Structure formats: structure tokens, C-alpha cells
Amino acid sequence: MSRLLCVVDYQVDFVSGALGFEAARTLETPLAIRVKQALDEGWKVLFTRDTHGADYLTSREGRFLPLPHCLKNSEGWHLYGQLAEYERTPLANVAFLDKPTFGAEGLPAAVRALCGGEPEEIEVCGVVTNICVVSNAIVLHSAFLNADVSVRADLCAAGDPADHENALHLLKGMGYRIVEGNR
């Protein structure tokens, strides 16, 4: 059985940088614990990284959110805190996907490559719940219709708690399993 933990955009710029917010900071240790637990249990772990170039402000997203962030190879682009160790020390069960916008078109191919096919179970966590987490959860569900896709509510955050709750409500209404705490 192939199981995947997808950690969405837990990068410096979303925690303490250009788009940082307090709720994201509180996720550092719980996310690090969950990633280690998943790896210890034989799961694959895929980190998405929001990735932009110098032309960001001229892109559709840049016009919508005109604040440069996660510029490739900048300090703000890297994973935050304890999770940055996975960038420094490559592991066979860990992969990264750089994505140019909210939902990652290349996510299904990256998951298939990491998992050696279609996973049976997918767990999603990360930031920002109402934008990137929801977008990538939908991409995963659309690509892997038979997988059990869950979202870890306790391991996601948005700048506005109401946006976080609204996104979870939306996902629950679409049939995602919302997990409130440890399994």
C-alpha cells in the first residue's frame, strides 16, 4: 500500500517572511513530528514549494497578489525551520515539487514518480489553507479518484482563521475527510 503525505508550501516566506503569519509559525514542530512519523511508517513525503521568478509581478498571480515572495533560491523560498533539513539531506522517500502558482499542474506526475504509481492514501497539510492547500487537495483528488484523500486541519493554517475554517468546510462538502488531530 502506497501512502503519501503532501506538505504544501511550508516555506520561510509563508511563515516569517513576506507573507508570514503567526498561525503558520505554530505549525513548525507539529509538522516536523508528522513528517518524521510518516517516514517512520513507510509513507512517501512530497513537499511543494511555491516558486516564482523575477517576472512574478507581471503574472496573473502577481497581479492578484502583488507582493513578491518565494523567489527561486531566495531565503524565503526554502522550507521553514525544522523542515529545511529535508532540503539539505536528501532521502529516497522524500521529493520536492516547485510550483509556479496555487495549484500544481505537475503534482500528479510528481506523486506517481515518488510513489511508483497511484497512492492508496493521501494526507494533505501545510499553508495557506484557503488558497494553496485547497487548490492542491483538489488537484490530488482529481488525479487519484480512488485514493482516500484527507486534510489535516490541525496541520494547516491561513492568515485569517475564518478563511481556514471556510476552506475546511468547502473541502468537507466535497467529500474530503477532515482530520482534526492525530489519527
Secondary structure by P-SEA (a helix, b strand, c coil): cbbbbbbccccccccccccccaaaaaaaaaaaaaaaaaaaabbbbbbbbbccccccccccccccccccccccccccccccccccccccccccccbbbbbccccccaaaaaaaaaacccccbbbbbbcccccaaaaaaaaaaaaccccbbbbcccccccccaaaaaaaaaaaaaaccccccccc
